[in-house]
Amino acid sequence: MGEAKPVGALVVGRNPVAVDAVCGRLMGLSPQRMAYLRGASGRLGPILEHNIEQRGEPIAALRTNFAILDAPHLTRLRDG
């Protein structure tokens, strides 16, 4: 699976789609490249950063790239 990695953030919200999108960004992943979030976007909740109200520290200050398996279907998830 992987190893636990401290990020220094507590992410909570009313919308699980938005929470997953924020967590993906914190991990250095692009929510727009995750199939389940793309499918939920707009119908179940927002995934675009400008559509999610965030309080506290900015994502850029806490972002910690997580290791991902070196497989084509996973490496494309990396944000930029």
Residue, then its C-alpha position, 0 to 999 in steps of 0.5 A: m500500500g504505502e507508508a503514512k506521511p504527515v501533511g500537517a492538515l486536517v481536511v473536513g467538509r460537507n461535500p465528500v467530492a470537494v474534500d477528496a479534490v482538496c486531499g488530492r491537491l495536498m498529495g500533489l495529484s490533479p483531481q481533474r485526472m481522477a476518473y471518479l472525481r471527474g465523473a462526480s464533478g458538477r453533479l455531486g460536488p465541485i472539484l475545481e479549486h476556485n469552486i471550493e471554499q477553503r479556510g486556513e492554510p493555502i494548499a501550496a503551503l502544505r502540499t506534499n507530493f506522495a509517492i505513486l506506483d510507476a504505472p502509466h495509469l497512475t503516473r498521469l495523476r501527478d499534477g503538472 
